[in-house]
Amino acid sequence: MRIQEFDALTADEMQIFVDRSMGKPNGQLGSLQAKLGVLESRYEMSTDTMLSRFRSGQLRETAEIARWLVLAQARGE
């Protein structure tokens, strides 16, 4: 994760990231899934597809894509 990506995190997303990094289960998985679902609907692609396109250079990094990447990482992608 890049430093500038931390600036874009909400308090909930930061807590998810910290909990995930510490190996702690958290009660916010449903919220995380919901946020991913919103982005998947908006961009009409799954998180897996977004990751594949981003890694291959087909998708450029915007603030929203950076947030999506952070959410995917928090989920364990």
Biotite code that builds the C-alpha atoms (Angstrom):
import biotite.structure as struc

atoms = struc.array([
    struc.Atom([0.000, 0.000, 0.000], chain_id="A", res_id=1, res_name="MET", atom_name="CA", element="C"),
    struc.Atom([1.243, 3.471, -0.840], chain_id="A", res_id=2, res_name="ARG", atom_name="CA", element="C"),
    struc.Atom([1.398, 6.167, 1.823], chain_id="A", res_id=3, res_name="ILE", atom_name="CA", element="C"),
    struc.Atom([-0.967, 8.453, -0.066], chain_id="A", res_id=4, res_name="GLN", atom_name="CA", element="C"),
    struc.Atom([-3.584, 5.677, -0.045], chain_id="A", res_id=5, res_name="GLU", atom_name="CA", element="C"),
    struc.Atom([-3.796, 5.926, 3.737], chain_id="A", res_id=6, res_name="PHE", atom_name="CA", element="C"),
    struc.Atom([-4.944, 9.534, 3.427], chain_id="A", res_id=7, res_name="ASP", atom_name="CA", element="C"),
    struc.Atom([-7.986, 8.411, 1.441], chain_id="A", res_id=8, res_name="ALA", atom_name="CA", element="C"),
    struc.Atom([-9.136, 5.857, 4.040], chain_id="A", res_id=9, res_name="LEU", atom_name="CA", element="C"),
    struc.Atom([-12.167, 6.482, 6.180], chain_id="A", res_id=10, res_name="THR", atom_name="CA", element="C"),
    struc.Atom([-11.912, 5.636, 9.874], chain_id="A", res_id=11, res_name="ALA", atom_name="CA", element="C"),
    struc.Atom([-13.820, 2.379, 9.253], chain_id="A", res_id=12, res_name="ASP", atom_name="CA", element="C"),
    struc.Atom([-11.530, 1.390, 6.382], chain_id="A", res_id=13, res_name="GLU", atom_name="CA", element="C"),
    struc.Atom([-8.446, 2.147, 8.473], chain_id="A", res_id=14, res_name="MET", atom_name="CA", element="C"),
    struc.Atom([-9.784, -0.025, 11.294], chain_id="A", res_id=15, res_name="GLN", atom_name="CA", element="C"),
    struc.Atom([-10.443, -2.862, 8.858], chain_id="A", res_id=16, res_name="ILE", atom_name="CA", element="C"),
    struc.Atom([-6.914, -2.518, 7.491], chain_id="A", res_id=17, res_name="PHE", atom_name="CA", element="C"),
    struc.Atom([-5.373, -2.486, 10.967], chain_id="A", res_id=18, res_name="VAL", atom_name="CA", element="C"),
    struc.Atom([-7.453, -5.446, 12.132], chain_id="A", res_id=19, res_name="ASP", atom_name="CA", element="C"),
    struc.Atom([-6.593, -7.385, 8.983], chain_id="A", res_id=20, res_name="ARG", atom_name="CA", element="C"),
    struc.Atom([-2.912, -6.565, 9.335], chain_id="A", res_id=21, res_name="SER", atom_name="CA", element="C"),
    struc.Atom([-2.948, -7.768, 12.934], chain_id="A", res_id=22, res_name="MET", atom_name="CA", element="C"),
    struc.Atom([-4.752, -10.961, 11.950], chain_id="A", res_id=23, res_name="GLY", atom_name="CA", element="C"),
    struc.Atom([-7.807, -10.037, 14.009], chain_id="A", res_id=24, res_name="LYS", atom_name="CA", element="C"),
    struc.Atom([-11.278, -10.923, 12.787], chain_id="A", res_id=25, res_name="PRO", atom_name="CA", element="C"),
    struc.Atom([-13.554, -7.924, 12.679], chain_id="A", res_id=26, res_name="ASN", atom_name="CA", element="C"),
    struc.Atom([-17.256, -7.347, 12.635], chain_id="A", res_id=27, res_name="GLY", atom_name="CA", element="C"),
    struc.Atom([-17.125, -5.045, 9.656], chain_id="A", res_id=28, res_name="GLN", atom_name="CA", element="C"),
    struc.Atom([-16.840, -7.618, 6.897], chain_id="A", res_id=29, res_name="LEU", atom_name="CA", element="C"),
    struc.Atom([-20.431, -6.924, 5.830], chain_id="A", res_id=30, res_name="GLY", atom_name="CA", element="C"),
    struc.Atom([-19.674, -3.217, 5.538], chain_id="A", res_id=31, res_name="SER", atom_name="CA", element="C"),
    struc.Atom([-16.552, -3.983, 3.529], chain_id="A", res_id=32, res_name="LEU", atom_name="CA", element="C"),
    struc.Atom([-18.499, -6.256, 1.192], chain_id="A", res_id=33, res_name="GLN", atom_name="CA", element="C"),
    struc.Atom([-21.166, -3.578, 0.751], chain_id="A", res_id=34, res_name="ALA", atom_name="CA", element="C"),
    struc.Atom([-18.563, -0.949, -0.184], chain_id="A", res_id=35, res_name="LYS", atom_name="CA", element="C"),
    struc.Atom([-16.973, -3.329, -2.668], chain_id="A", res_id=36, res_name="LEU", atom_name="CA", element="C"),
    struc.Atom([-20.422, -4.072, -4.092], chain_id="A", res_id=37, res_name="GLY", atom_name="CA", element="C"),
    struc.Atom([-21.080, -0.381, -4.716], chain_id="A", res_id=38, res_name="VAL", atom_name="CA", element="C"),
    struc.Atom([-17.822, -0.038, -6.651], chain_id="A", res_id=39, res_name="LEU", atom_name="CA", element="C"),
    struc.Atom([-18.449, -3.256, -8.581], chain_id="A", res_id=40, res_name="GLU", atom_name="CA", element="C"),
    struc.Atom([-21.880, -1.971, -9.612], chain_id="A", res_id=41, res_name="SER", atom_name="CA", element="C"),
    struc.Atom([-20.582, 1.483, -10.529], chain_id="A", res_id=42, res_name="ARG", atom_name="CA", element="C"),
    struc.Atom([-17.778, 0.107, -12.703], chain_id="A", res_id=43, res_name="TYR", atom_name="CA", element="C"),
    struc.Atom([-19.745, -2.952, -13.879], chain_id="A", res_id=44, res_name="GLU", atom_name="CA", element="C"),
    struc.Atom([-16.922, -5.363, -13.023], chain_id="A", res_id=45, res_name="MET", atom_name="CA", element="C"),
    struc.Atom([-15.958, -7.601, -10.148], chain_id="A", res_id=46, res_name="SER", atom_name="CA", element="C"),
    struc.Atom([-13.145, -6.762, -7.784], chain_id="A", res_id=47, res_name="THR", atom_name="CA", element="C"),
    struc.Atom([-11.158, -9.648, -9.268], chain_id="A", res_id=48, res_name="ASP", atom_name="CA", element="C"),
    struc.Atom([-11.576, -8.181, -12.761], chain_id="A", res_id=49, res_name="THR", atom_name="CA", element="C"),
    struc.Atom([-10.563, -4.722, -11.509], chain_id="A", res_id=50, res_name="MET", atom_name="CA", element="C"),
    struc.Atom([-7.421, -6.164, -9.919], chain_id="A", res_id=51, res_name="LEU", atom_name="CA", element="C"),
    struc.Atom([-6.520, -8.006, -13.103], chain_id="A", res_id=52, res_name="SER", atom_name="CA", element="C"),
    struc.Atom([-7.058, -4.930, -15.281], chain_id="A", res_id=53, res_name="ARG", atom_name="CA", element="C"),
    struc.Atom([-5.168, -2.694, -12.863], chain_id="A", res_id=54, res_name="PHE", atom_name="CA", element="C"),
    struc.Atom([-2.192, -5.044, -12.650], chain_id="A", res_id=55, res_name="ARG", atom_name="CA", element="C"),
    struc.Atom([-2.018, -5.349, -16.441], chain_id="A", res_id=56, res_name="SER", atom_name="CA", element="C"),
    struc.Atom([-2.124, -1.574, -16.908], chain_id="A", res_id=57, res_name="GLY", atom_name="CA", element="C"),
    struc.Atom([-5.572, -1.513, -18.520], chain_id="A", res_id=58, res_name="GLN", atom_name="CA", element="C"),
    struc.Atom([-7.005, 0.524, -15.648], chain_id="A", res_id=59, res_name="LEU", atom_name="CA", element="C"),
    struc.Atom([-5.349, 3.697, -14.415], chain_id="A", res_id=60, res_name="ARG", atom_name="CA", element="C"),
    struc.Atom([-5.161, 4.615, -10.741], chain_id="A", res_id=61, res_name="GLU", atom_name="CA", element="C"),
    struc.Atom([-7.620, 7.271, -9.661], chain_id="A", res_id=62, res_name="THR", atom_name="CA", element="C"),
    struc.Atom([-8.621, 8.182, -6.115], chain_id="A", res_id=63, res_name="ALA", atom_name="CA", element="C"),
    struc.Atom([-11.614, 5.871, -6.323], chain_id="A", res_id=64, res_name="GLU", atom_name="CA", element="C"),
    struc.Atom([-9.591, 3.008, -7.803], chain_id="A", res_id=65, res_name="ILE", atom_name="CA", element="C"),
    struc.Atom([-7.019, 3.500, -5.011], chain_id="A", res_id=66, res_name="ALA", atom_name="CA", element="C"),
    struc.Atom([-9.803, 3.206, -2.429], chain_id="A", res_id=67, res_name="ARG", atom_name="CA", element="C"),
    struc.Atom([-11.075, 0.074, -4.198], chain_id="A", res_id=68, res_name="TRP", atom_name="CA", element="C"),
    struc.Atom([-7.572, -1.390, -4.065], chain_id="A", res_id=69, res_name="LEU", atom_name="CA", element="C"),
    struc.Atom([-7.376, -0.697, -0.335], chain_id="A", res_id=70, res_name="VAL", atom_name="CA", element="C"),
    struc.Atom([-10.777, -2.317, 0.253], chain_id="A", res_id=71, res_name="LEU", atom_name="CA", element="C"),
    struc.Atom([-9.717, -5.351, -1.804], chain_id="A", res_id=72, res_name="ALA", atom_name="CA", element="C"),
    struc.Atom([-6.501, -5.592, 0.206], chain_id="A", res_id=73, res_name="GLN", atom_name="CA", element="C"),
    struc.Atom([-8.442, -5.359, 3.467], chain_id="A", res_id=74, res_name="ALA", atom_name="CA", element="C"),
    struc.Atom([-10.583, -8.266, 2.258], chain_id="A", res_id=75, res_name="ARG", atom_name="CA", element="C"),
    struc.Atom([-7.445, -10.250, 1.571], chain_id="A", res_id=76, res_name="GLY", atom_name="CA", element="C"),
    struc.Atom([-7.163, -10.014, -2.202], chain_id="A", res_id=77, res_name="GLU", atom_name="CA", element="C"),
])
